Amino acid sequence: MKRIPILVVILALCGCSPGPNAPSGSAASDVQPAASTSWPHGGMVSAANPYAVQAAAEVLARGGHAVDAAIAAHAVLGLVEPESSGLGGSGFMLVYDAGDAMPVVFDGRETAPAGAAPDMFMRDGQPMGFREAWQTGLAVGVPGAVAMYEAAHREYGRLPWAELFAPAIRLAENGFEITPKLHDWLVRLAPMVSTANSPDAYAYFYPDGEPLAAGAMQRNPPYARMLERIAADGAAALYQGEVAAAIAARVRREPMPGSMTAADINDYTVVKRAAVCGGFRGGRICSAPPPSSGLAQIMIANLYDLLDPDDASRPQDIRAFVDAQRLAYADRDRYVADPAYADVPTEALIAPAYLAARAADRFGPDEKATPGEPRAGARGAAAAGASAEQPGTSHLSIIDTDGNAVSMTASVGAPFGSLRMTHGFLLNNEMSDFAMAPTEMGVPVVNAVAPGKRPRSSMSPTMVFDAAGELSMVTGSPGGNSIVAYVAKSIVAALDWGFSAQQAADFPNIIARGDTVRVENTDATGQAIADALAAEGYDVKESAGENSGLHLIVVHPDRLDGAADKRREGTVAHVGP
């Protein structure tokens, strides 16, 4: 079959041209720094809400570390964007300190309660559906976000801990404006929320029985009081005493109460991990290791290069990108789980020799992509299983005025998590990220539920470093299982296609997990991609919209180029020298 020059069509339709581009001015604002440093670029924040961006920018302007700014921003996001993440959820914080050779990851993923069981989501021999499990106590995992804040601040923080929560406390006390995104989610969820299932959440989000209106001012005094406790007493304010007991009580409430106890919450620990890093074009890509899916970013970028060797015209970029995803997703789904409970072949999956062999496995458009065997015996160890990660997630990217950086993705699971609420914040439903069935055709599933285990996550906070070891990109996105594809798009578009950061974020999303290729067709570029891939023989599913929220920063020799995903409500702020 004659190969269709997909990228040529795309460049013509989107008006994109290779080569560095100036950042979009419409989404950026400038804040003056506290003092100049040897890092020439100043700092930058890209996050999903202007309130959060402003809070982080103010921290950077006062000389705060990127970790300080991330904590301040996320405390605000938990208030103004509660449908996406918050104190009752989880996160992975990838931290690069300019004095260190390699970034590290603070794993604040939820854990399963001690009373959790592999078959807890089975009913009459069949796995529960996501909607059936969504708002139950079974779905709530022990939250990790606040413990993650504290662990990262203890190691990297510069500003006093208590000061980081002041912006969110002010907003919670004085009021913040309800955004169209929050309002729209409340309208969509109204038929599924009731005073019986979620009395606290219903009273807060549906006063007088109606969803909070876009543009209305809203206060959350209980959230302010919770943050004041955290500011005064650290993470212990949530993980011990009255608040821990209240969380456990909410989880153990009908329908389908969970087994969580205050002891489960008391015992929660953050895991500090080395980032998973792999070579790419003389430099390296670093991301969050299992139980997160950052290794897929290394796989996709390198498979893309292997499937589309450098060529003057490079007409096959999109097909190479699709096939790289199909290979990487098949391996991710099969092998990635909590490494404390599964022997995850991380290094084998990103080894150059394996990636070269995997590229040779390239499947035809009408063939089913199956996992490879990165090391002897790995394939037969366990089944892949299925999980239904939902898009209740947010991402922020920050570089401070000294060149330190944070890429942080945080989540409550589905939009609004479990809709169980206490002390002004929502509890997650991340237990539904485990496989609902513990076996597949009689074979144990690698991502099955177990006490204390962390569910597999698609969250992929990522950084790219050049051949000299210098930071060149900070990126990440929400989006459930599609996160892997969204983040990979930002890397390929910025580093291979020569797009600006904003062009990379704006470019239509293409998700190739499983047997179909989903293509965002909301503009002529996306429609052209969908048509071209269908003509090649792929099973294309056109999508009118995606849940990406890409927030990225690309480092150029003379500037920082930041982008906020227009599919959400984020902005970019530059704290300039």
N, C-alpha and C positions, 0 to 999 in steps of 0.2 A: 504493500500500500504506500502511495506517495505520502511523505511526511509533510504535514501542514505547518507552515512557519508561524507558529502561534505567537511567539514573542514579537515578531515584526508587526503583526496585527495589533497587539496590545499597545506597543509604543505609539502607533499612529492614533489609536482611539483615545488613550489617556493623556496624550500630550506630554508624556514623560520623555526625558532625554538622559542618556548616561552622563555621569560626571557629577561632582558635588554640587549641591544646590543650597541656597540660603534657607534657613528655617522659616516656616510660615509665621508671619508677624501677627496674624489675627488671634492666635492662641497664646501668645507670649506676653509676659510682663517683666519689668525689671525692678529689682530691689538692690539697694546699695549695700555692699559688704561692710563688715566691721573693720577689716584691715586687709591689705594686699598680702599675697603669699607668693612662694616660688612657682606654684602652679599657675600658669598664665591665663586660664580660661574662666576663672570664677566658678560659681556653682550653678546647678540647674535642678529643677524639680519638675517631674511630669507625673500627675496623678489624676484620679477619676472625678475630682470635685474641686471647684475653686477655693472653697473654705479650707480644704486639706492642703492644697498647694500653697496658699498664703501662710498657713501655720508653719509648714516646713521651710518656706523661704525666710520667714522671720527668724527661725532657729539658725539657719545657715548664716544669715546676716550678722548674727551675734557670735559667730565663730563656732557654732555647734558642728559636731561630727555628723556625717550622713546618717549614722544610726540614730542620733538624737532627733534629726529631722524626720526620719521614718516613723519613729514612735509618736511624735507629735501629730504627724499627718494621719496615721492610722487611728489614733484615738478620736480624731475628728471624723474620719470616714465611718467609724462605728456608730456615730450619731447621725450624720447627714445622709449616709448611704447604707442603712441597716439591712437592706435587702441583699447586700453583697458580702459584707464581712463585719467583724466586730469582736468584742471582748469574749463572747461565748463561742468563738470559732477557733480557727487554726491559721498557721502560716508557715512559709519557708522564707527565711531572710538570708540572702546571699550577700556577704560583706567582703569588700575589698579595702584593705588599709594600705595606703600607698607605700608604707614601709615594709610590707610583707611581700613575699614572692607569689603566694597563692591565696585566693579567696577561701573563706570558710562559710559553712551553712549552719544556721541555727534552726533546727528542726522542731517546730512547734506544732506538729501535726497531732490531731486528737488520738487518744488511745481508747481501746475497748475496755469497759469495766471488767473487774475480776469475775463477775458473774455471767459474762457473755459466753455464748456457746456457738459452735460452728453451724448448728441447724436452727438458730434462733429466728431466722426469717423464713423457715419452711412451714407450710400449712397443708395438711393432708397430702404430704409427699410432693408438694409443688412449691417452688419459690414464690414469695410474695412479689407483687409488682411494686414499682417505685411509689405510685400514688397511694397504695395501700399502706406502705411503711412510712411515708413522708412525715406526718405530724405525730407519730407515735413516740413513746418514751424509748422504745427499742432503738430508734434511729439516732439518739443523742450519744456522742462520744465525749470523753473528758476533754474540755477545751484546753488549748495550749498557747493562745496568742499572748496573754499577759505574761506568762512565764517566759516566753520567747523575748518579749520586750526586755525583761529584767536581765536575762542571761546576756543578751547582746550589749545592753547599756553597761553592765558590770565590767565588760571587757573593753568597750570602745567609747563609751559616753564621755563627753566633756562638760556639758552643762548639767546643773543639778537635776536629779531625777524628777523632783516635784514640779519643776518649772515646765517640763515637757507637756504636762496635762492642762496647763492654764488656758490655752486657746479653746480646747474642747469644753472645758468647764464653763468658760464664759458663754460659749454658744448654747450649751445646754440650759444655762440659767436664763440668758437674755432672749434666746430664740434664734432660729435659723429658718431660711426660706425653703419650703418644700419644692423639690425640682420636678419637672415633667416626668423624668424617668421613674422616680419614686411613686408619683401619683399613678402613672400608667400601670406599674406593677400592682399597686393596690386595687385598681379597677379590675385587672385580670384575675387577681386572686380572691376577690370578694365572694364569689360563690362557694369557695372552698374554706373560708375562715368563719368560725362561729364563736359565740360566747361560751359554748360548751367545751369545745376543743382548746381554745386559746383565749381565755377571758382577759388576761393582761394585755396581750397583743391586740385583741379586738378593741378594747377600750382606748388604747393609745392611737392606733392607726385608723380606726373607724368611729371617731366621736360622733354621737347622734346617729350612728348607723351608716354614715357616709364616709368614703375614703377621703383622707386628707387631700385638700385641693392644691394643685400646682400654684405656687406663688404665695400660699398662706404661710404665716409665721407659726412655728411650732416650738414649744419648750419641752424639755425632758429633765425635770429636777431630780428624779431618782438616778439618772445617768450621771449628773453632776456630782451627786453625793457619792456614787460608786467610784468615780475618778478621784474625788478628794480622799477617799479611803486608800486607793492605790497610791496616790501621791504621797500620803503620809506613811503608809505601812508596807509599800512594795507589793509584790505579787501575792504575798501572804494574805492580803486583804480579800482576795478572791478564792484562794486555795485552802484557806483555813477558816474556822469559826462559822459565824452566822451565814455568810454568803455561800460557802461551800454546802452547808446544810440546806439552804434554800434551793440551790441548783439541784441537789440530789432529790429534794422533795418534788420539784417540777418534773424531773425525769420519771419519777416513780408514780406519777399521776396517770389515770386512764386518759385516753384509750391506749391499750397495749403498753402498760408501764414497763420501763426499763429496769435494769438491776443496779444502776449506779448508786453508790453510797458516798457519804462524805469522805470515807477513807480512800476511795478511788481518786477523788479530787486532791486530797492531801498528798497522795503519793505520786502525783504527776511530775515528770521530769522532762526537761528539754534535752535533746541530744545535739551536741556540737559535732558536726561532721566535716571532713575534708570535702571540698567541692569535687564533683566529678569533672575532670578536664581531659580533653582530647585534642590532638593536633588538627589544625586546619590552615592550609596555605602558609605554612611556616610559623603561624601563631598558634593560638589555642582558643577553644570554646570551653567555658566553665559554667556549670549549672548545678542544680540540686540533685543529689544522688538518691537512690531508692531509700524510702518508699516513694519518693517523687520520681518524675519521668524525664529529668533533665538530660539523661544519657541519649535520649532520642534526638536532641538538638545536634549533638555531635554526629550521630549516625546519619541524620537527614542531610546535613551540610556536606559530609564527605561522600555519601552515596550519590548525591546530586552531581558532584564533580566527577565521580567515576562513571556515572550514566551519561554525562554530557561533556566529554573531553573538550578542552578549550578549542574554539573554532571561531573564525572571523565573523561568521554570520549568526552562530548559535541559535538556529531556528527552533531547537527542540527544548528550550529551557522549561517550559511549563510541563511537558510530558516527563522530563527528567525529575522535576520537582514532585509530580504526582507519584511516580514510581518509587522514588526515594521514600516518600511518606508511607506508601503501602508496605514496603519492606520493613521500615522501622516500627510502624504501628503493630505489625504482626509479631515482631519480637518483643516489643514493649508489653503487649497484652499477654503474651505467653510467660514472660520471665520476671517482670518487675513486681515486687511486693516488699513488705517490711523485711530488711536484711537480718533482723534478729530472729525471724521465724522461717526464712527461706534462704536457700543458697543462691543468691542472685549473681549471675555471671557478668558483673558490670564491666570489668576490664576486658573480658573476652569479647563482649558485644561491641566495644569501641576500638578494638585492636585493628590496625590497618590491614593485616592479612585477612581477618574475618570479613571486614567491610568489602575488600576486593572480591572475596568469594561470594559474599552476599549480593553484590552488584551483578555477578554472573547468574544469579538466580532470577533475574528480572522476569516478572510475570507478564504475559500478554494482557492486553486490555480486558479480555473476556475470561481470564483465568483467575482463580482464587489465590490470593496471597497467603502463604502459610509461613510459619516461623522457621528460622534456620536453626542450626545446631552449632553454637559458638564454641562448645567444647564437648568432648566425648561424654555421652550419656546424659547431657543436659536436657535434651528434648523430651525424654521419657519420664522425667522426674515428677512432673505434675501437669495438670491441665490449665489452660488459660483462664477459663471462667469468664463471666460477664459482669460488668458493673455499670451503673447508670449515673456517672458523675454529672451534676447539674451546674448551671452557670451562675450560682450565687457567690461570686468571687470578685476580687478587685486586685489591681496591680499598681505599684508605684516604682518609679526609677529616680534615683537621686545621686548626684555627684556634688560633693561639698567643695568649699573654696580651697582645699588642700589637695584635691584630686582623689579623695577617698570616695567610695561608692557603695550604694545599696541597691539591690534589685530584690523586691519583696512582693510575693503574691500571698494573699490572705483570703480566707473563705469561711462561709457558714454552711456550705453545701448547696442546697437548693435556694432559690430566692426566699429570703426571710428564714432560712434554716428550718427548724422544726416548728416555728411559730410559737414555741414555748418561751416565755419571757420572765425575767426576774431582775430587779434592781435596775430597770431601764434598758436592759440589753437582751438580745435574742440568743437562744441556745441553738447550736448547730444540729444538722441531721446527717453528719458525715459518716455514721456507721453504714449508711446505704451505699457508700463507696466500696465496701467489701462486696465480694461475690455473694449473691443471695443464696446460692446452692453450694454446699461444701464439696461436692464431687461432680464430675462430668463424665458420663459413661463409666462410672465406677472408679475413676482416677481422681485423687485429691486435687483440689483447686489451690493454686499458689496464693491467691488473694482471699482465702476463706477467713471467716471470723475466728479469732482466738483471744482469750483474756490478755489484756495488756498490749495487744498488737495494734499497729498503726495501719489504717487502710491505705492501699495504693492511691496515689494522687497524680493527676496530670499537671499540677502546678509546676511551672518550669522557669523560675527566675534565672536569668542568664546574663553572662558578660562575655565579651569577646576581647582578646588581647592580640596585639600585632606581633610581628616577628621579633621586635625588640623588647617584648614583654610589657609594652605600654597599653593601658586601657584604651580600647577603641569603640566599645559599644556596651550599653546597658539596656536590657529589654525584658519584656515579659507581658503576659496577658491573662485575663480571666477567660472562661468559656467552657468549663467542663472538659470532656474528652477532647474537644477541639483545640484546647490550649496548645497542644503539641504542634498542630498545623499553623495556628496563628503566629506563634513565636518563630517558627521556622521560616515563615513567609517574611517576617521583618528582617531576619538575618540575610536571607538570599537576596531580597529586594535591595537592601542597603549596601551589601558588600559585593554582590555580583552584578546586579542590574544597574547600579549607579544611581538609584533613586535617593532623593532627600529623605530624611526621617519621616516627614509628613506624608510624602508620596508612598513610602513603604507601608505606613499605617493605613492609608486610604485605599490601597490597592485591593481589589476584590479577594475575599478569602476563598481558599481552595482546600478542602478537607478530604483526604483520601485514606480513610480508615475502613477496613473491611472490603466489601464487594462493590461499593458505590463510591463515586466521587461527587461530593457536594460542592457546588460552585455558586457563589454569591452573584446574582444576576441583576443587581439593582442599577447598573449603568451599562453602557454599550460595551465597555471593556469586558465586564463579567459575562455578558451575553455572548460575546465573541469567543471567550475561553470555553464556555459551556458548549457552544456549537462545534468548536474545533475538536474538543475532546470526544464528544459524541460521534463525530465523523471518524475519529481514530478507532472507535469501537468500545470506548469506556461506557459503563453504566452510569450516566450522569443524572444527578438529582439537583435541579435548580432550586436555589434558596432565595427568598425575597429579603432576607436579613440575617445577620449573624450576631452572636453575643460577644464578639471580641471587645476588648478594651485595652488595646496595645498602648503602652506608654514607654517610650524609648528615647534614648539620648545617644547620638553618634558623635564621637570626638574627632574633629578635624584639626590639622596643625594650627589653624588660626582661630578656631571657635568651637563652641558646642552647638550641635544641631538637635533640637528637641521636638518631639511630636506627642500629641494627645489624640487618641482615637475619636474621630467625630461620631462614631456610633454610640458613644456615651457622652458624658458631660464634663470631661476633664479639661485641664488647661496646662500650660507650661509657664514656669517662671524662671527667669535668669537672675542670679545673684552675681552681678558682674564686677570685674575689677575696674 
